[in-house]
Amino acid sequence: MPSPRLQDLKPGDAARVVRLAKGDRGYRQRLLAMGVTPGVVFSVTRVAPFGDPIEISLRNFTLTLRKTEADILEIERV
């Protein structure tokens, strides 16, 4: 079974970041600086009507990601 993608999750679902895939180094660094690190557990707070963007809650703050940006996250359901 393939690992889920962030856009496959619904509001209220929780997941853990397994790793950040290779990609734009600057964007990876920004995510890491905001606390999106391997092992962190987050929950999906809201999803826009057409599914883009997606708001997640982690480490006592919320973060909004576009689908294309979220593809860098490799996650597993919790």
Secondary structure, DSSP 8 states (H G I E B T S, - for coil): -----GGG--TT-EEEEEEE-S--HHHHHHHHHTT--TT-EEEEEEE-TTS-SEEEEETTEEEEE-HHHHTTEEEEE-
